[in-house]
Every structure is written in structure tokens, then in C-alpha cells.
Amino acid sequence: MTAVPTATPHRKYRAIFISDLHLGTRHCQADLFVEFMNKHEADRIYLVGDIVDGWRLKKSWYWPRSHDDAVQMIRKKAHLGTRVSYIPGNHDEFVRRYAGRRIEGVEILDRAIHTTADGRRYLVTHGDQYDVVIQNAKWMAYLGDCFYEFALSTNTWLNWVRGRMGLKYWSLGAFAKRHVKSFVNIIGDFETVVAREIRGQELDGVICGHIHHAMSREMNGIHYVNIGDWVESCTAIVEHHDGALEVLYWEELSQALEHYSEPALDPEYDKRVF
């Protein structure tokens, strides 16, 4: 069943959360990010880590015009009065030295506590501090990053062939996250660790990124929200004005909007709202 979109162009939210844009890499979906930001407004925008990929840029410089456009879009939002907060992750850890400062209208934070319209309190953090591999074997994280880059490059050629055959886009990375036991376990372990760390801090939940797997679910009394990424899934978390949090899958939504001039809510459509 085709999902009917829940948002229309130029929709305004109370808050928008973006993570794992990975500017500086060939697989960054900067054009889609700019398109999304052009069509959505918010009182507050959180950039929750790995916005710029310092790891990749150290190896080879890659910065096309679309990546400049993404940076200019962020600056524009801040200039027009949106409160923009940048919370660095592991790939842009070099930004952490500027925590507590404001650059081009963007405030740099180590972490944040976000209170929703209905009074719930969430820790906002990239999440790499909860990754056992990052903390204890960083060389393995670099190796994993190389494998992920290989998988994305393989996707490019594979989907070129699929396109010639009239088949839809298929993601090797997304397939692995859903079906390969080791990836499923890694994601599950990360979610469990995050929820356990948040419990006892007088918080209702956590909003993070890092593992490129968008999710919104309750875990033993803690609302675990993962923003996803702008490399494969092109997802964002938005807070509605009543405090409800929703996962937006922008590529699906933008395609659906091309076919619905006045979108109406399908009662069977999962809004992914909490």
C-alpha cells in the first residue's frame, strides 16, 4: 500500500533534528537535505553529529557545490531567526573544541536537554559515547567505516544495473541492518546501552544518531529515538507543536508529494508518532 504523506511543503514544526549528513563524502545526499530544509521550518533545529565527515576529508578532499549549498542553508536558517544547535559526533569530533561558542549564528554544544511542548525531557546527543567499539577499539571503527564506504560504492554500481533492468533502488546497507545477524545485534546492543544509560537521569528519553538507523520506540520506560542519516535513508525527527515526535522519511515523502496535491491522512498509515 502506498503511504500517503503526513506533511506538506513549507510545513513548520516546533523542532527538527538532523543527524549523520556526512558532508565531504561522495554518498552524502546534500541535494535532498537542501530540498527538505527548503520545505520545512522550525523554531529550533538540532544538528546531531557527523554533519561534516572529518575522517573522510583527511583521506581525500571532496566538496562539491551541493555541500556548500547545504552549509549555506544551515547559515540561512540561523540568520532568519531559527535557533540552530550543533552537537558534534565522532566523524566531526574536531568541532567539539568549540563547545560553548557561537559560530555564524550556530551554537556549538557538547549535548543538550530538549523539552517537548508536552513537558517531556530528552537528552540530545550524537551517541558515539555509547558505542563500545568507538570507545575501546577505534581502529575497528575506522575499519568498519571503510567497509561501509565499500558497501555504498557497491550500491552505486548495483543500482545502476538494477535501473537499466527497470528495478527499484535497493540498499545493501539497509538490507544488512535488517537481516544480517551481526548488524542486527550491533544495533540492538547500541539501543540497549543508550536506554540503560539514560534511565535514572530523570529524563523521559534520548534523541541520537550515529548508527544510521531511524527508530522511535519505548524501551522499558525510556523513549529511544534515533534520527537516522542523510546517506541512505534521508530521515529526520520532527517535533509537532503538541509535542509528538515523528520520523520523516524524506525521499518517500517527496516522491509521494509529487502525486498528491492535497494529501489526506490514510488511517492505516503508520505516522511513527510518539
N, C-alpha and C positions, 0 to 999 in steps of 0.2 A: 504494500500500500504506500503510495506517495505521501510523504509528510507535508502537511500544509504549514507554511511558515508562521511563526508566532510574533514576528517583528516586521515592521515596515521600514522603508528608507527614512533616514533622519529621525529615528526614534531616540528619545532621551531617557537615560537611566540615572539612578542615583549614583551608581559606581560601576566602573568597568575594570576588570582585572585581565591583564595580558602577560603571558609568560613565554619564554623559550622562542623568541623571534629569530635568534641566531643570525643577525646581520653580519655580513662578512663571509658567508658560506654560499655556495652555488645553489643549495637546495632551499634557501630561505624564500618564503612566499611573500616577499615585500609588497608586491603589487596588490595582492589580496588584502594584506594588512592595511594599506593605504585606502583601498576601496571600503573596507569595513569601518575605518575611523572616519572617513568622509560621510558615512551614512548614519553614524551614531554619535550622540553627545552624552556627556555625563558630568555631574558635579565634581566627581573625583575619578581619576584614573591611576591605577597602580600598575607599574611595570615590574613584574615579579621575577627578575633574574634571567640571565642568559639572553639578554636583549642584543648585546654585541658578543660575537664569538671570538674572544681573545686567543683561545687555543689555536683556532684555525688561522687567524690572521698572523700569528707568529710564524706559522709554517709557510704561508704564501698569501700575498695581498690580493684580495678580491673585493671590490667595492663599486658595483655598477650604479648607474643613475637612480634606479629604483630604491636602492638602500639609502641614498641621500634623501630621496623623497620621503622615506619612512621617518628619518630623523627630523626633517623639516615639518612633517605632520605632527610629531610629538611637540616640537617647539611651538607650532601654531596653536595647539590646544592650550598649552600653558600661557601663551601670550593673550589668548582670548578669555582667560579667567578661570579655566579648569585647574583645579589643584592636582598636579601631577607628581606622584611619588615613585622614585626608582629604588628598588630593593635588589642589589646585585646578587648573582648566583655564582657558581663555580667557574663558568666559562667567561664571565666578566668580573672576576674577583678583584681585578685591578681597580675597579671603581670603589671598592669598599674603603679605600684610604680617604675618600672624600665624604664619608658618612657624617651627617650633621651640617653639610654645606648645601647651598642652592646654586645650581649652575644652569644658566639660560632659562631661569624660571622653574626648573625641575629640582625638587628637594631630594637629596640622597639620604636614604635611611638604611640602617642595618636590618631592621624589622619594623613591623607596625602592628598596632591593635586597631582593627576596624570594627565599629559598632554599627549594626544594621538599623534600619528605620524602626524595626520592631524590638530593638533593645538587645539583640544577641551580639556577643563579643567574639571576634575571630582573630587568631594570630595570623598575620600575613608574612610569609617568609618563602624564600625560594625552595628550601627543603634539602639542599645538599648536605647540611649538617646531620641529617638523619640517614644518610647513605653510608652504610658500613664500608663499602668499597672505597668511596671518596676519602673517608676519614682514616682508613687503615692501610690501603694499598692503592695509592693514587696512580701508580704505573698501570694498574689493571684498568682504571677508569680511562686513561689515555688509550689503552689497547681497545677497550670497548668503544670508544669514540671513533677509532679507525675502522672498526667493524661496522659501526652504524653508517659511516660515510660510504663504505663499500656497498652496503645494502641499498642505500639511497641511489648510488650511481647505477647499481644493477637495475633498480626500479626504472630509471630513465630509459635504458635500452629495452627492458622487458615491456614497458608500456608503449614504447614506440611501435614494437612488433604487434602488441595487442590492438593498438589503434588502427594499424593497417588491416587488421583482421576484423575490425568493427566491434571490438570488445571494449568494455569499460575499464577505467583505471583500476589497478589492483596494487595494494601496498604490501610489500614483503614485510616491512617493519610492523605494520598493524596486524598482519596475519600472525607473526611470531608472538606479539604481545597477547593475542587471544588464544593461541593454540599450542605454542611450544612451552613445554612444562617449565623449563628453567626460567624463561621470561615471565611466565605467569607467577612463578614463585617469587622472583625478584620484586615484581610489582606488589604482590600480596604482602611480602615481608616489609617493604617500604611503608605501605599504608598502615600496617600494624604498629610499626615502630613510631610513626608520626602520631597516631591516635593515642598510643600509650604515653608518649612524652607530653602531650597536651593535657591529658587527664590529670586533674589535681592542680591545675593552674588557674582555676576559676574562670575558665573560658568555655564557650559553647562549641567552638570548632576551630579548624585551621583551613586556610586557603593557601595553596602552594603550587609548585610546578615541578620541574626537574626531570620527571620520568616520562614526559610526553604522552601521558595517558589521562585524558579528561575523565573526571568522575565526580559525582556528588552523591554521597550516601552516609547513612548513620552507622557508626561503629562503636557499639557499647556506650551509647550516650554522648559520643562526640561526633559532630558533623564534619566529615572529612570531604574537602573539596579540592580537586586538582584541576588546574586551568587548562592543561594540555599543551599545545605548541602551535607554531606557525611554520613548521617544516613539512609536516604531513597532514595533520588533522585540521589545522586552521580553526582553532577553538578559542573562545573567550568565556569568562564568567561575568555575568551582569547581575547587578542588584536592582530589582524593581523598586518603585517608590513605596511599596508596602513592606519592604524588607526581604522579600523572597529572592533567592539566588537561583540562577538558571545557567545551564551550559548552552552556549550558542555554537552550532557547527556552521561557520560562515559559508563555506563552499556549498554545502547543501542548501542553505538558506538563500544565498544569492542566486543559485540556479532556479530554485522554486519561485523566487520573486519575479523571474522573467516570464513566468506562466500565469501568475496571479496578480491582477491589477488591484483587487480588493480582497486580500487574504482573510479568510474566515477560519476560526479555530475548529479543527476536526476533533470531536470528542474522544476519539480513540488515539490521538496523537500524544505521545509522552513528552510533555514540556520539560521534563528534567528539572522541575522547580522544587525547592525545599524552603 
